[in-house]
């Protein structure tokens, strides 16, 4: 597992630096971030490139690659698909009420999900040494070991598989689609970045993490996808090698 994580680090950041760094020299950033809610945490390593818009180029839009290591303990995962949680799909899901009776639960004593995603970045430069940023994962892949989940939900008696121990793996594909339409494990951040040196900055804010598992068996309402949503306090450091 450690070897595979190391390989992904090299792929997502070393390769991006070698391939893109030669011609994306301006607004080129590398971030290391830690966020936590206490029981759950995320360590994220990110490369992104920003493009300034307008005359003064204070507003930037960009893209990047982010590796997320999600882990936690004593955590519940709830029915994920929008068609079950709200009875509909599409953008309107954002404004739909959750159908509480459709929600089912699995839980883990411990879990770990790693993901490698392409991300979207929005940035506004308030002052020369102060930036406000929002970023969100868009599409990618997740991986991790199979875990045993505890299916101790009140809906267990209505499930086609009532065993209390259920095998589950991280959902493979990650896709940003809006709210419960989303698939897989996705991370987003809203933050303030302060440049204390020309090339180095401290960042602080909040992250909102979706983490998803797929069970080997179909459970209540023929569902096999379960999601945890976690709002976490976040701190980190940023390095921009070509910033002046």
HELIX and SHEET records of a PDB file:
HELIX    1   1 UNK A    2  UNK A    9  1                                   8    
HELIX    2   2 UNK A   10  UNK A   14  3                                   5    
HELIX    3   3 UNK A   15  UNK A   20  1                                   6    
HELIX    4   4 UNK A   82  UNK A   85  1                                   4    
HELIX    5   5 UNK A   91  UNK A   95  5                                   5    
HELIX    6   6 UNK A  100  UNK A  102  5                                   3    
HELIX    7   7 UNK A  156  UNK A  158  5                                   3    
HELIX    8   8 UNK A  179  UNK A  181  5                                   3    
HELIX    9   9 UNK A  220  UNK A  222  5                                   3    
SHEET    1   A10 UNK A 147  UNK A 150  0                                        
SHEET    2   A10 UNK A 165  UNK A 170 -1                                        
SHEET    3   A10 UNK A 200  UNK A 215 -1                                        
SHEET    4   A10 UNK A 186  UNK A 197 -1                                        
SHEET    5   A10 UNK A 130  UNK A 143 -1                                        
SHEET    6   A10 UNK A 105  UNK A 127 -1                                        
SHEET    7   A10 UNK A  59  UNK A  79 -1                                        
SHEET    8   A10 UNK A  40  UNK A  53 -1                                        
SHEET    9   A10 UNK A  28  UNK A  36 -1                                        
SHEET   10   A10 UNK A 225  UNK A 239 -1                                        
SHEET    1   B 6 UNK A 147  UNK A 150  0                                        
SHEET    2   B 6 UNK A 165  UNK A 170 -1                                        
SHEET    3   B 6 UNK A 200  UNK A 215 -1                                        
SHEET    4   B 6 UNK A 186  UNK A 197 -1                                        
SHEET    5   B 6 UNK A 130  UNK A 143 -1                                        
SHEET    6   B 6 UNK A 173  UNK A 175 -1                                        
END                                                                             
